[in-house]
C-alpha cells in the first residue's frame, strides 16, 4: 500500500468528516454538500482577524475537525486550544494536527464547561454553535465570564427578518405592538428538526443575534458576510449576575 493510499484509508476510517481539510493533497470531505466547507466561509471574514497572532492565545469553541484552529496557528498564535463535545471530531482534529505538523491542543469540553479551563484567551472563536444549544444565552454569558479576555469572533445561522429595529430601553406593560414589528429581536425555537438536524434548537434573526451579544457584554466591532461578528469584551451588563464566581448554571441529570 502506498503512503497516499494509507493516508486515504486512515481518513476514511475517521469519517465522515464535516470539515473539508487538505491533508497532504488528500481532501477529507471532497463531496461536502456545502462545497469546500468551511474554507469558502473562512475567506469571507479572514481579514477580520489579525494576520499576525504572535504572542496571542486562541480558543476555538466547537472546533469540529480543527479547520479554524489550524488557521489561527498558521497565523502564528502562541497557543491554540480547540474544544468540542464530540469525541469523533476531536479524533479527526488530533489526526489532522499531527499530519499537518501543527501544535494545537484539543480537549473534550462543551461550551458550558469553559470555566474548567481556568484561563481566558486573547481571541475566542464561537462559530456555528449557538443554534445547536438548548441554552444559547447562558453559553454567551459563560464565554464572557470565563473564556474571553479581549476578542470574540461569533457566527450563527440566522433566519427571519434581516432588518434591525432600534429598540427602546423600556416599554410600558401595555405596549404589545413592538413585538410584532419587523426587525424586533426574535429567537426562533425549533421543537423537532430543522434541515434534518435534531440539534438545531434556537435560530435568531439578525437583530436577536446582535442583541444577545450586547446583552452578554460584547461590543460589536464589525460584521462580515451577514452573519459573522468581530466583538470586543466589555463590562458586565446590569442584571448579568455573577457567573465569574459561580458554577455554570447548567441543568444536571434529573433537573
Wavefront OBJ file of the C-alpha trace (Angstrom):
o trace
v 0.000 0.000 0.000
v 1.388 3.416 -0.963
v 1.631 6.245 1.553
v -1.171 8.052 -0.258
v -3.441 5.019 -0.076
v -2.644 4.582 3.595
v -3.499 8.222 4.288
v -6.780 7.936 2.398
v -7.628 4.798 4.340
v -6.961 6.461 7.672
v -9.065 9.486 6.692
v -11.912 7.214 5.640
v -11.675 5.286 8.915
v -12.092 8.538 10.850
v -15.021 9.708 8.729
v -17.479 11.025 7.979
v -15.875 14.468 8.133
v -17.718 17.798 8.276
v -14.580 19.887 7.681
v -13.033 19.501 4.254
v -9.337 19.663 5.147
v -6.423 19.286 2.749
v -4.018 16.775 4.285
v -1.021 16.183 2.040
v -3.201 16.657 -1.020
v -5.983 14.386 0.214
v -9.345 16.010 0.938
v -11.277 14.818 3.967
v -14.741 15.770 2.642
v -14.393 16.242 -1.129
v -18.128 15.769 -1.730
v -19.367 18.040 1.034
v -22.953 19.213 0.268
v -21.938 22.802 1.052
v -18.874 22.699 -1.188
v -15.385 23.463 0.099
v -16.541 23.925 3.680
v -15.523 25.779 5.772
v -12.773 27.252 3.567
v -15.228 29.232 1.443
v -16.769 30.727 4.588
v -13.348 31.492 6.081
v -12.380 33.538 3.023
v -15.358 35.858 3.663
v -14.168 37.020 7.077
v -10.487 36.066 7.319
v -9.361 39.700 7.362
v -11.437 40.388 10.485
v -8.759 38.549 12.456
v -5.214 39.941 12.782
v -2.875 38.412 10.223
v -0.171 38.172 12.888
v -1.265 36.470 16.103
v 2.216 36.118 17.524
v 2.137 36.005 21.312
v -1.636 35.576 21.479
v -3.745 32.721 22.772
v -6.795 31.385 20.942
v -9.742 29.205 21.991
v -11.901 27.585 19.302
v -15.238 26.531 20.851
v -16.966 23.783 18.886
v -13.805 23.206 16.893
v -15.037 20.167 14.948
v -12.056 18.785 12.953
v -9.969 21.880 13.641
v -10.079 23.974 10.448
v -10.237 27.357 12.208
v -7.839 26.299 14.965
v -5.276 25.368 12.306
v -5.711 28.722 10.565
v -5.055 30.510 13.867
v -1.872 28.508 14.388
v -0.748 29.299 10.847
v -1.085 32.973 11.776
v 1.474 32.484 14.499
v -0.698 32.195 17.610
v 1.420 31.187 20.576
v -1.175 28.728 21.867
v -4.332 27.392 20.276
v -6.866 25.200 22.070
v -9.888 23.618 20.425
v -12.778 22.194 22.428
v -15.725 20.119 21.286
v -18.225 17.808 22.920
v -17.974 15.202 20.140
v -15.090 12.789 20.576
v -15.216 11.720 16.926
v -14.499 15.245 15.738
v -11.667 15.549 18.248
v -10.065 12.341 16.954
v -10.225 13.797 13.458
v -8.704 17.059 14.686
v -5.869 15.345 16.551
v -5.044 13.234 13.493
v -5.112 16.268 11.202
v -2.942 18.360 13.535
v -0.318 15.612 13.642
v -0.405 15.107 9.869
v -0.151 18.864 9.226
v 2.572 19.381 11.823
v 0.576 21.985 13.755
v 0.833 22.259 17.541
v -2.807 22.611 18.584
v -4.309 21.251 21.808
v -7.735 19.601 21.744
v -9.975 18.876 24.722
v -13.392 17.265 25.055
v -15.444 20.003 26.701
v -18.727 21.738 25.957
v -19.185 25.494 25.915
v -20.943 25.155 29.274
v -17.660 23.881 30.755
v -15.324 26.714 29.757
v -14.835 27.577 33.427
v -12.959 24.260 33.818
v -10.148 25.598 31.641
v -9.223 28.110 34.337
v -7.952 30.730 31.877
v -9.003 33.454 29.495
v -7.898 33.702 25.878
v -6.969 36.733 23.787
v -9.215 35.538 20.971
v -12.207 33.199 21.191
v -13.895 31.677 18.138
v -17.543 30.724 18.596
v -18.563 29.679 15.104
v -21.692 27.779 14.134
v -22.521 26.647 17.666
v -25.211 28.928 19.138
v -28.164 27.449 17.229
v -27.223 23.928 18.348
v -27.603 24.850 22.034
v -30.536 24.401 24.401
v -29.250 27.353 26.457
v -27.699 29.826 23.991
v -27.612 32.988 26.108
v -26.112 31.080 29.010
v -23.316 29.988 26.667
v -22.524 33.592 25.716
v -22.646 34.616 29.393
v -20.151 31.892 30.312
v -17.823 32.797 27.443
v -17.788 36.385 28.703
v -17.354 35.365 32.337
v -14.702 32.673 31.922
v -13.106 32.463 28.480
v -12.626 35.824 26.747
v -10.097 38.466 27.698
v -10.394 40.587 24.561
v -11.824 39.481 21.191
v -14.682 37.188 20.202
v -15.461 36.066 16.657
v -19.072 34.911 16.595
v -21.062 33.317 13.773
v -24.539 31.827 13.751
v -27.162 30.599 11.363
v -29.713 33.412 11.064
v -33.330 33.235 9.920
v -36.209 35.695 9.790
v -36.069 39.419 9.112
v -32.714 40.910 8.159
v -33.578 44.393 9.373
v -32.652 45.600 12.838
v -35.243 47.670 14.680
v -33.845 50.196 17.181
v -35.378 49.118 20.469
v -36.095 51.491 23.336
v -34.565 50.900 26.756
v -38.001 50.193 28.168
v -41.628 49.690 27.126
v -44.758 50.018 29.165
v -46.662 46.853 30.068
v -49.498 47.912 27.800
v -47.156 48.120 24.769
v -47.608 44.964 22.707
v -47.286 46.057 19.080
v -43.485 46.362 19.250
v -43.094 42.583 19.495
v -44.608 42.120 16.051
v -42.627 44.828 14.279
v -40.143 43.855 11.579
v -36.624 43.806 12.926
v -37.553 43.190 16.568
v -35.142 40.657 18.167
v -36.620 37.161 17.762
v -35.156 33.800 18.755
v -36.961 31.071 16.812
v -37.435 27.791 18.689
v -37.173 24.506 16.752
v -39.135 21.849 18.599
v -38.316 18.951 16.301
v -35.838 19.341 13.440
v -34.542 21.933 11.027
v -32.690 20.819 7.878
v -32.996 17.267 9.202
v -30.841 18.065 12.236
v -32.337 17.395 15.700
v -29.618 19.541 17.326
v -30.890 22.766 15.778
v -32.728 24.324 18.736
v -32.717 28.127 18.622
v -32.201 30.223 15.479
v -32.019 34.013 15.923
v -32.813 36.721 13.448
v -30.097 39.309 12.914
v -31.498 41.733 15.482
v -31.616 38.985 18.091
v -28.046 37.788 17.466
v -26.759 41.331 17.908
v -28.928 41.951 20.973
v -27.749 38.707 22.596
v -24.109 39.646 22.056
v -24.643 43.053 23.633
v -26.646 41.532 26.482
v -23.761 39.172 27.253
v -21.304 42.077 27.473
v -19.774 42.101 23.986
v -19.367 45.240 21.908
v -19.828 44.552 18.179
v -16.929 45.998 16.185
v -17.722 44.755 12.704
v -19.895 42.286 10.764
v -18.898 40.308 7.678
v -20.807 38.030 5.324
v -24.011 38.989 7.091
v -23.586 36.522 9.965
v -20.042 36.775 11.351
v -19.211 39.344 14.038
v -15.982 40.614 15.500
v -16.683 41.633 19.090
v -14.695 43.060 21.963
v -15.301 42.049 25.549
v -16.880 44.866 27.514
v -18.179 45.435 31.010
v -20.656 43.059 32.563
v -24.146 44.403 31.806
v -26.521 45.300 34.622
v -28.583 42.284 35.648
v -25.985 39.873 34.281
v -25.357 38.167 37.619
v -22.066 36.833 38.970
v -21.204 33.966 36.646
v -17.500 34.687 37.006
v -17.577 33.361 40.536
v -20.337 30.802 40.230
v -20.587 27.293 38.886
v -22.169 27.071 35.401
v -25.956 27.124 35.665
v -26.472 24.009 33.572
v -29.287 21.610 34.446
v -27.989 18.341 35.819
v -29.417 14.830 35.459
v -32.992 14.720 36.659
v -33.423 18.505 36.733
l 1 2 3 4 5 6 7 8 9 10 11 12 13 14 15 16 17 18 19 20 21 22 23 24 25 26 27 28 29 30 31 32 33 34 35 36 37 38 39 40 41 42 43 44 45 46 47 48 49 50 51 52 53 54 55 56 57 58 59 60 61 62 63 64 65 66 67 68 69 70 71 72 73 74 75 76 77 78 79 80 81 82 83 84 85 86 87 88 89 90 91 92 93 94 95 96 97 98 99 100 101 102 103 104 105 106 107 108 109 110 111 112 113 114 115 116 117 118 119 120 121 122 123 124 125 126 127 128 129 130 131 132 133 134 135 136 137 138 139 140 141 142 143 144 145 146 147 148 149 150 151 152 153 154 155 156 157 158 159 160 161 162 163 164 165 166 167 168 169 170 171 172 173 174 175 176 177 178 179 180 181 182 183 184 185 186 187 188 189 190 191 192 193 194 195 196 197 198 199 200 201 202 203 204 205 206 207 208 209 210 211 212 213 214 215 216 217 218 219 220 221 222 223 224 225 226 227 228 229 230 231 232 233 234 235 236 237 238 239 240 241 242 243 244 245 246 247 248 249 250 251 252 253 254 255
